[in-house]
């Protein structure tokens, strides 16, 4: 194997590795965003059910 062929093979392995890491990173970002969205939605639902939002709205519309 010549030096040029060896460099081409190493470059191919390196680019394939980067592509796999990027795809894994994209999947991880998707999961993290999903988890954050679930937490935010759960917080909003809890706030509505517990009356927290209604209390804050009442303070804003009639602060005294």
Residue, then its C-alpha position, 0 to 999 in steps of 0.5 A: x500500500x502506497x503512502x497516498x493510498x494509506x492517506x486516502x483510506x485514513x481520510x475515508x475512515x475519519x470522514x465516516x467517523x465524523x458523519x456517525x458522530x454527527x448523526x448520533x449528536x443529531x439524535x441526542x439533540x432531538x431527545x434533549x429537546x423532547x425531554x425539555x418540551x415534556x417538562x415545559x408542558x407538564x409545568x404549564x399543565x400543573x400551573x393551570x390545574x393548581x390555579x397558579x396562573x389564575x392567581x397571577x392573572x388576578x394579581x395583574x388585572x386587580x393588583x389591590 
